[in-house]
Amino acid sequence: MKSIEISARTVAEAVRLALAQLGKDRDEVAIEVLEPGTNGDEALVRVTVVDDETEEPSAPSRATATGPVEQVARQILEDILERMDIHAYVTAVVSAVPDQRGEPEETITLHIEGADEEAMSLLIGRRGETLRSLQFMVNLLVSRRVQKWPQIVVDVGNYRQRRQESLEGLARRMAERVRQSGRPLMLEPMGAYERRIVHLALRSDPTVYTESSGEGENRKVVIYPAKRS
C-alpha cells in the first residue's frame, strides 16, 4: 500500500494536500493523525491508499471507526448539510484523543470544508451552540446506525482548535485566580467536549483540581484549590 506523510497548518489541510498528491478520493485512503497541530505546531498526517483487492467485502461486521463508522458519519453529515442547502464537503479523520483521565479515546473528527463565510457562521452559531447541536445530532444518528455511541467531533473553519486554545487559556487564568483567592471558581456552562478540554488543561497542575457540577446543559466545570496535607 502506498503511504505518505504530510504536514500543514491544520489536519484538514494536510489531508487535502495528501489526497491531491496521491490523486485519490477520501473513500480510497486511510487517514492517521500523527500530530494534531495544536498550540501553534503544524499538523502531521499519514495517508495510506487502501488496496481494494485485499479487502474482505464479505465481512460487514467489522464496523470499526477507521472503516464503516467513519464513512457512515461523513455521509450523514453531508446529507444534513445538503438539506440545509449548504454547499460543502466533509473530511473524516480518526485520532486518539485523551479523555479526562488521560487515557486515549478513539475520536472521529468531521471537518466541514468548502463552505462560505455566511454558511460557516450559520453552522457555528452563537458561541458554538449550533455546532454543538449539529454534533449531537450526528452522534445520535450514527449511533442508531452502528448500535453504539461513537465519539464524533464536528468542526468547521478550524473553530474547534481556536476554541480549544481559548478554553485552555481561560482555564489557566481562572486557575491563577483560584490560587490567589484560595476559593473555588465556577466556569460558564459547557458541553462535555469543552469541559474535557478544561479538565485536561489543568490535570497536571498540582495547585488546583477540577470537577464537573450541574445537570444537562447547565453542567459546568468548577476549579478548586488543591487540598493541603
N, C-alpha and C positions, 0 to 999 in steps of 0.2 A: 504494500500500500504506500502511495506517495504521501509524504507529510512535510509541512513547512511550519516554521515559527515566525510570527510577525509581531512587531511591537508598534504601538501607536498611542495617541493621546487617550483613547477610550477603548474598551473591549469591542464595542460595536464597530468602531472604525478599523481596528485591527482585523476583525473578521471580514469586513468588507474588502479590505486590501488583499487578504489571503485568498478569498474567493475569486477576485479579479485575476490574481496571479496564477491560480490553478485553472481558471476557466471553468469553474464548477458552480452549481447552484447549491443552496443551503441543504437541500434534501440529499445531496450526494456526498456530504462530508460529515465527519465527527469533529466536534469542537471541544477543546480542553483549555481552560483558563489557567495559565501558569502564574501570571501576576495580574491582580485585578485593576491596577492602575489608580490606587488611592494615594492621598497625601502628596500630590504633585508628581508622583512617579508615573512612567509610561506603563500602559497595559501590555501584557505579552500573552499571546495565544498560540496554541499548536493546532493546526487544522490538517486533518488526515482524510484523504479520499477513501471512501468506502467502496470496496470491491463487491459489486452486486453478485458476482459469481460465487463468492464464498459465503453469502448469506444463507440462512435457513428459513425460507418462506413458510415452511410447514410448522413453525414454532411460534404462533402468535401469543402464547402465554408469557413470552419473555418481555413483558411490558416494563422495561427499566427506564429510568429518567433520561438516559442517553439515547433512547430509541423512541418507541411509540408515545410515551408520555410527553416528551418534548414536542413531537410532531402534533399531537392532539392539542396541546396548549397553544402552540403557534397558530394552528388552524382556527381554533375557537376565537382567539383574539383578533385575527384577521377578519373573521366573519362579523364580529361585533363592530370593528372599525368600518367595514363596508356598510353595515346597517346604519351607522352614524353618518354616512356619506363623507368619511374622512379617507383621503387618498394617501395611504402609507403602506409600508411593508414591515414585517416583524422578523427579527433575528433572535433565535433561541440559543442561549448559552448555558451550559451546565457547569457548576463550580461547587466547591466545598466551602461553605461559609460557617465560621464558628458560631455556635449557639451561646446562650447566656453563660453556660458553664465552660465555654471554650472548646467544646467538642465539635468536630467537623460535622456539618449537616448539609446534605446534598440539596442544592438550590438551583432552580431553573429561572434564569433571568430573561425576560422577554423585552428586547429593545425595540421600541417603535421608532422607525426611521422614515425619512422622506416626507413628513408632514410639514405644512407651512406653519408660520408663527401663530396664526389665529387658531389653527387646529391644536397646536401644542398647548396654548394657553387654555383652551377648552378642556383638553384631556387632563391637564394638571389640576385646574380648579383652584379655589381659594385655599392656600396653604396645603395644597396637595390632596384635598378632600376627594375630588373627583377621581384622581389617580388611585387612591386607596380603595374607593368603591369599585372601580374597574378591576383592580387586583383581586378583591374579594370575590367578585362575580366570576372571574376566570378560574380562581381556585375552586369555587363551588361547582362550576360546570365541568371542569376537568375531573374532579373527584367523583362525580356521577358517572363519568365515562370509564374511569380506571378502577373504581371501587376502593379508593383510598384517598386520604387528604394529602395533596402534594405541597411542597414548599415552593411557591411560584411568586416571583417579584416582577412587577411590570414597571418599566422605565421609559421615559420619553425625553429626548433632548438632554440626556445626561442629568436630569433633575435629581435622581436618586443620589448620585455621587455628590452633587452640590449640597443636597440636603444632609447627607451623612457628614460632610465636613463641617457644616453649620451646627449640627447637633453635637458633634464631638467638641467643637469649640465652646458651645453653650454648657455642656457637661463639665468641662474643666473650669470655666468661670464660676459656675454655681458651686462646684466643689470647693473652690477657694473661699467663697462666701461662708460656706458651712464650716470650714476650718477656722475662719476668723471669728465667727459668731458662736461656734460650739452648739448651734441649734440645727435641727433638721430643716430641709427646704424641699417643697413640693413643686415639681415642674408642671407644665401645661399638659392636658390630656393628649395622649399619643396612641397610635396603633401599635400592635405587637412588634412589627418590624423596626419602628423608630425607637421603641422602648429598649429593644435589644441593643441598638447602637449605643445608647446611653450607658446601659449596663456594662457593655464591653469596653467603652471608653474609660470607665473608672474602675474596672475589675482589678487592675494591678496597682491601684493607689491605696496604700496601707492606711491612709489617714481618714478615709471615708468608706462607706458601703452603701449599696442601693437596694431598694425593694420596690415592687410594684404594688399599688394600692388602688382600690375602687373597683367598679364593675363596668363591663361593656365599653361604650365609647368614652366614658369618663375615667377610664383606668389611667393612672399617672405613675411616674417614677418619683420616688422620694429618696433624697440623698441624706444620709445620716452621718454624723461624726463617728469615727471608729471608737469602739469601747476601749477604754484604757484598763489595762490589767493592774 
